[in-house]
């Protein structure tokens, strides 16, 4: 009798354990699905959503965001302001690499297929850097007006959080969009230091760092924030003019840095056009492949050196 009762008790406990396990697995799966939907909804806060278009490659996008590479790519895309998700950009980059690989292999020689693919990755990253730098330049040009609006608002007695929200409504993109993100973060409980720190990480520049530092210190310790912003406005105006003059004077050097690798690639097409199959025969031996690889490496080094030597930090 006791054995029969023990068997029934054991069976009941086992069944209860199975039921709880099934319920736990179901709750876990439902939680993961809700979390994925929430991440997919909130992950595009760094990018304009005015188009309302249907997002592609959602599964790839979710998987990519879980990796370190995906998070870095998301931060870069947020800094560019492009209406593109990390999954869409990654898929587009893979398609570009595949297309360049096939074109290089078909038009030049099979050896140039992988090199053309690497060129596609470099071009995609350079495109992101170019878009990011262009947006940073536009934001820097708006900083004097931003500092002026904040100074007027704080002088009128408004809190710094309210002043940031007002500046987000008055300024155009990209300053308006970035300040709207800061205002949204402040509204959901983020501290002023964290919200402004993320802004400085998205659009890194010395001018923005100075402005963020001024606002953070004023928010922490109080003080003459109005006079500090007034002085900062004049300084930003002067730096804006200085940067414009330097960019104009270095425009020829910048074009030269891009002309160097273009001439190298153009020489390959010219060589193959003069004598059909010359590149195929040249890269048919290990020595020829090594020479071509060294030549491309030297062109890359020349491009980097010209850009570094012509860089002037203001």
N, C-alpha and C positions, 0 to 999 in steps of 0.2 A: 504493500500500500504506500509506504513511504517512497519506494523507488518509483512507483507510478506518479506520485505527486511531484517528485523531483524532475521526472521527465517532462511533465506538463509545464512546470515552472521554467525549465530550461528552454523548451520549445517556445513558450510565450515571450521570454526575454529575447530569444533569437529573432522571432518575428518582429518584435518591437524595435530591435536594433536595425533590422532590414528596412522597416518603414521609416525610421528616423534617418537612415543613410540615404534612402531614396529622396526623402523630403529635403535633406541637406544638399544633395547633388542638384536637385531642381532649383533650390533657392540660390545656390552658387551660380548655376548657369544663367538664371534670370538676372542676378546681380551683375554678372559679366556683360550680359547683353545690354542692360540699362546703362552700364558704365561706358560701353562702346558707343552707344547712341549719344550719350552726354558729351563724350570726348569729341565725337564727330560734329556735334552741334556747336561746341564752344571752341574747337581747335582753330577755327577760321577767324578768330577775333582780331588777329594781326593783319587781316587782309580785307579790302573793301568788298562788300557783298551786295552792292547796288544792282548788279546784273541779275541776281537770283537764278543763275543758270544751274543746270543739273550737273552735279559733280561726278566725275568719272574716276575709275580705279579706286573705289572706296576701300576695298579689302587691302589692296596694296598700300594705300595711304595709312590705314590703321596699323598695319604691321610695321610700316616704316617709322611711324611716330614712336614706336616702342624702343627703337634703337637709338644709340648715341648719334649716329650719322643722320637719322631722320630728324632728331631734335635740333641738331645744328642747321640742317637744311631748312627746317621750319623757321628758325630764327633769322636766317638769311632772307628767306622769302618775305617774312614780315617786315624786314628792313627795306625791301625793295618796293613794297606796296602793290605788288602784282596780284591779280585775282587768280592765283594758281595755288593748288595744294601741293604738298611735298610729293604725294603719289603721282599727280599729273606731271609735275616737273621731272620726276625720276623716269617715268615712262617715256616722256618726250625726249629726254636725254639718251635713253637706251635706243630709241628709234633713230635719233640723229647719228649716234655712234655706229649703228648697223648700216645706215645709208652711206655714211662716209667710208666705212670699211669696204663696202662693195664697190663704191665709186673709185676709191684709190686702187683697189685690186684690179678693177677692170680697165681703167684708163692708163695707169702707170705700170705697175708690176705687182705680183702677189705679195711681195715683201712690204709694200707700202700700205697694205690693208690695215694691219695692226697700228701702224703709225698714224694713219688717218683716223682710226678709232680713238686713239689717245688725244689727237687734235680735237676731236669732237667733245671729249670730256673737258679739255682745257677751255674750249670756246664756250661751253655751257657755264662753267664757273666764272669765266671772264665776263660773260653777259650778266650774271648775277652781281658781280662786283661793280660793273658799270652802272647797272640800274640802281644799286644801293648807293654808290657814290653820287649819282645824279640826284637822288632823293635827299641825301644828306646835304648837298649843296643848296637845294631849294629850301630845306629846313633852316640852314644857317642864314640864308638871306632873309628869312622871316623872323629870326631871333630878335633883332632890334625892335620890330613892331610888337613882338610878344612881350618883351621886357617892358615896353612902354605901356601896354595894356595892363599888365600885372601891377605896374607902379601906380597907374591911375586908379585901378580898382582898390588896391590896398590903401591908397591915400583917401579914398572915399569911405573907408571904414569897413570894407568887405573882408571876410576871412579869405585866407589863401586858397582853400578848397573851392570857395565860390568864385574867386577870381580866375582860377584855372578853368572851371566850367564855362565861365563867360568868354574867356579867350578861345576856348574850343569852338564856341558858336560863331565868333566873329571872324576868325582866321580861316583862310582857305587851306586846302590840302598842300603839303603833307602835315603842316603844323596843327591844323584843326583836327585831323584824324588822330594824330598821336596824342594830343591833349585830351581828346574824347576818351581814348583808352585809359589815360591816367585818371580822368574823372570817374570812369566806370569802376576802376580798381579801388579808388577811394570810397566810392559809394557802397561797395560790398565788403568793406572793412579792412582793406590793405592800408598799411601805414604810408605816410607821405614819403619817408625814406625809400621804402621798397618800390612804390609806384614810380617815383622819379628816377630811381636807380635802374629800373627796367627800361625806362625811356632812354637813358644814357647808354645802356647796353645795345639797344636796337639801332640807335643812330649815333655812333661814337664820333665825337668831335671835341676839340678843346673848348670851343665857344659854349657848347651845350653843357660840358662838364662844369665850367665856371658858373653858368646860370643855375644848374642843379645844386651845386655846392652852396651858392648864395641863398637859394630858397630853403634848402634843408637846414642850414645853420640858423637862418632867421626863424624857421618854424620851431626849432629846438629851443633856442635861447632868446628869442625875441630880438628887439633892437630896431635900428633904423632901416627897415627893409625898403622903404620908399626911396630914400637917398641912395642906398646901395644899388637899387634897380635903375635909378636915373643915371648914375655914373656908369653902370654896366651898359646901358643903352648907347651912350656916346662911344664907349670902347668898342662895342660890337659894330657900330657904324663905320668906325675907322678900320677895323679888321676886315670888314666886308669889302671896302674899297681896295685895301692892300691885296687881298686874295684875288680880286678881279684883275688887277694890274699884273700880278705874278702869273696868273693863268694865261693872260694874253701874250706875255713875253715868252712863255714856255710852250706855246701851241706848236711851233715848228719842231721843237725837240720831241714832242709827243708824237707827231706824225712820223718823224724819223724812226722812232722805236717800233712803230707798226710797219713801216716800209721795209725794214731789214728782213723779217721773216717772210714777208710777201714776195720780196725779190728772190729769196731762196727757193720757195715753192714754184714761182714762175720760171726759174731757171730749169727746174726739173721738167716741166711741161714743154719748154722750148727745146730741151735736149731730146726728149722723146719725139717731138714733132719733126725735128731735123732728121733724125735717123730712127725709124720705127724699130722698136724692140731693143733700143740701146739700154734702157733702164732695166729691162728684164735680164739681159746678159750681164749688166754690171752688178746686179744684186743676186746673181746666180752663184756667186762664190762667197765664202765667209769673209774674205778680205773686203770685197765690195760692200757687203752688208755692214761691216764694221765702219767703213769709211762714211757711208751714208748716215749711220747712227751718230757718229762723232760730229758730222756736219750739222745735223739737226740739233744736237746738244749745244754746239757752238752758237748757232742762231738763237737758241733759247737763252743762253748765257748773255749774248749781246743785247737781246731785248730787255732782260732783267737789269743789266748794268746800266743801260741808257735810262731806263725808268728810275732807277735808284739815284743815279748821279744828277738827274734833273729834278728830283723831288726836293722841294723847299718847304719846310714846316714853318708856318706862320703862327 
